[in-house]
């Protein structure tokens, strides 16, 4: 705790906080503020201690909420913060730590009060708290409705976009972002659509919205720059008072909440915890750009600004202050791409990548033009490979990203021209060398099989198959193991299909005794489920056959290993020659198998593997593709579900809850369900 001589429990008896929450009005020019903002507040080390802090100050916050409607002390506190905030530019240049620390302390108190409000009061009452004025009303603010919260947000946003990020202002910038997140977290606790929320209208349409482009650009720059928390904030340079708290322990305030939701770690040992400004900036960006409702009642300038982002190579001059006349978000896509590649293990980054590819056309074109696309794809494949260890949403987003990438023909071709060696995390089988395209196929097949045996989520395997289908015409030089896994996928489906058919037959010819053991409605429901399961299986089998057929039709001569494997396991295909669902596409596969079988039989002797491959390669060149029945080209595009906000808004707030440096009371959250151990 450095030189701080207070404890978290002492806050309940802190005389300045008690006075602030009392029935005594305090004007902005009262000397009280210097005393309050110079107090040696204790610093929470993690979310557990932050929780303790909130419990300790609950009565103070409760009294503040009761008395503020008459005293207007929140309005005065905000004015005190604004007066100091105006001088931040100068204090940053002069390294004035006292003014900076007081500005930070004022905002820290504001944030914690606001956080209590949004978790415990209705939105209407929260806004009443902001609108309450001191009795004399002489604080230089307009009496217009919402003026106080609007001016607070405008002041905070001005700091975010105009004040340089240097050592002495780093914590202030972080606190600004945390304050906006805390206010917007009202959405977690009250089921009110953004279009009907006065607070959200203030953010989307109020004075701060005029800086939407600059806000989005700065948040992106914070994420890309990934500035580490200044070393002195880890402790060791205390000089007394609140400055002592800032120097010796402010680090733990700005990262409060890390414990409890994930294991606490030394800042030096964690790439997440030593870049809190970058992490919080990305979360705020995601919250802002995902505020969307299908009815389009509330225009979101932050979302529109992000979607229109454009590339500005070399925009990394070390200055964090943006031009005042910025009309379009400009970011160095090269630096953004590098940062995304390095942080894809984090769920917020995956969600950001999804939005970049799905909504930001300039960014999508840039990403798909990268010669080193493997640096983006490999972390995604690793996430899918280890899906059972992570979040299901993380896996879904990773899969959708692969699907979107697979829509591009250049991508589908380029991935087979990139060779990978010794993939450490792929432990399923030792593979010395494989193409990136081959690895993608392996991971997608593995995901389908994992899903069909455990999760049984039709949405998931449909997207896997769609991605494979998009790439199938470009399959090139498939590794023997990849060819085996493709055919084995169909073999697995055949076994499941056989069991499902037998089960339906057994039920159909069951004894009267068996039929009488269950009610007629239960029996009918079970039969319906089995028929539906069979229909899903046949749909997946059909798609798998179409993928194989697409590869044979477009690139048979590039895939002798696939032809070899299909010849070896020809029986699993031939049994469906007359099946009405598959017979048209099986005709093509039968034609290929018959052609190569005939050529092999002509040899009149037992052939070695290498001889078989040689005959297949020669035959593939001579095979007339016009003999094959033509099918429509397999092309699938990702389309968001109707009303996507019903998924994305709860999802992004769940990320804030689990991954941000803020603590939120889980018992009051209504927007999304929490696990028992959350």
Secondary structure, DSSP 4 states (H G I P E B T S, - for coil): -TT----GGGGGG-HHHHHHHSS----TT-THHHHHHTS------SHHHHHHHHHHTHHHHHHHHHHHHHH-HHHHHHHHHHHHHHTHHHHHHHT-HHHHHHHHHHHHHHHHHHHHHHHHS-HHHHHHHHH---TT--SS---STTHHHHHHHHHHHHHHHHS---TTTHHHHHHHHHHHHHHHTHHHHS---GGG-HHHHHHHHSGGGGGHHHHHHHHHHHHHH-PPPPGGGGSS---SHHHHHHHHHHHHHHTTTHHHHS----GGG-TTTT-HHHHHHHHHHHHHHT---TT--S--HHHHHHHT-EE-TT--SS--PPPTT--S-EE-HHHHHHHHHHTTTSHHHHHHHHHHHHH-HHHHHHHHT-TTTHHHHHHHHHHHHTGGGS-HHHHHHHHHHHHHHHT-HHHHHHTTS-EEE--TT--SS--SEEEHHHHHHHHHHHHHHHIIIII--HHHHHHHHHHHHHHHTT--S--HHHHHHHHHHHHHHHHHHHHHHHHHHHHHT--HHHHHTS-HHHHHHHHHHHHHHHHHHHHHHHHHHHHHHHHHHHHGGG-HHHHHHHHHTTHHHHTTTT-TTTHHHHHHHHHHHHHHHHHHHTT-S---HHHHHHHHHHHHHH--GGGSPP---------PPTTTHHHHHHHHHHHHHHHSS----GGG--SS---TT-
